[in-house]
Amino acid sequence: MQDHSETNSRKPGELAFALLCVLFGALGYYFAMDITSGELSSPSVAPKLASAVIVLMGLAELRRCLKKGKPLPGPGPLLRYLFTWDVVFILAMLGAYSILLPILHFPLASFLFLLCSLFYLQRGKRFFLCLAVSVSSIAVLVGIFKYIFKVMLP
């Protein structure tokens, strides 16, 4: 089986992702500095450590990306890479869900969203599994939020 991570050219957006990892890791470290008390057991140790790991992994990815050849120019390859038909379908489903939520209310709108999304992502197979997962997910969510936390669901 071929390892697709070691190809000669960069994937679209790979360099930008590495830069964002370094940037957000550094930003997280900067914010973690505000909660420091100067001790090893201070509350800022975990955020600093996590941020440092993100920065280091981002730098390693950045170094690896810069060794690769450039991707195809223009926004076309990036858009095709990011917005596959599955992503476009889920975005359309989210749009329909946000429109139907005030009309059908939370349980029915969420059930339909989950059922249609799962059925599509299963490529039209395993309908009863999708139905069972959707019903049980909505039952658990409604049970937790409506009856335990007493949250008014839309």
Sequence and secondary structure as in RCSB ss.txt:
>XXXX:A:sequence
MQDHSETNSRKPGELAFALLCVLFGALGYYFAMDITSGELSSPSVAPKLASAVIVLMGLAELRRCLKKGKPLPGP
GPLLRYLFTWDVVFILAMLGAYSILLPILHFPLASFLFLLCSLFYLQRGKRFFLCLAVSVSSIAVLVGIFKYIFK
VMLP
>XXXX:A:secstr
   GGG SB  TTHHHHHHHHHHHHHHHHHHHHTT  SSTTSTTHHHHHHHHHHHHHHHHHHHHHHHSB   SSH
HHHHHHH  HHHHHHHHHHHHHHHHHHHHHHHHHHHHHHHHHHHHHTTT  HHHHHHHHHHHHHHHHIIIIIIS 
    
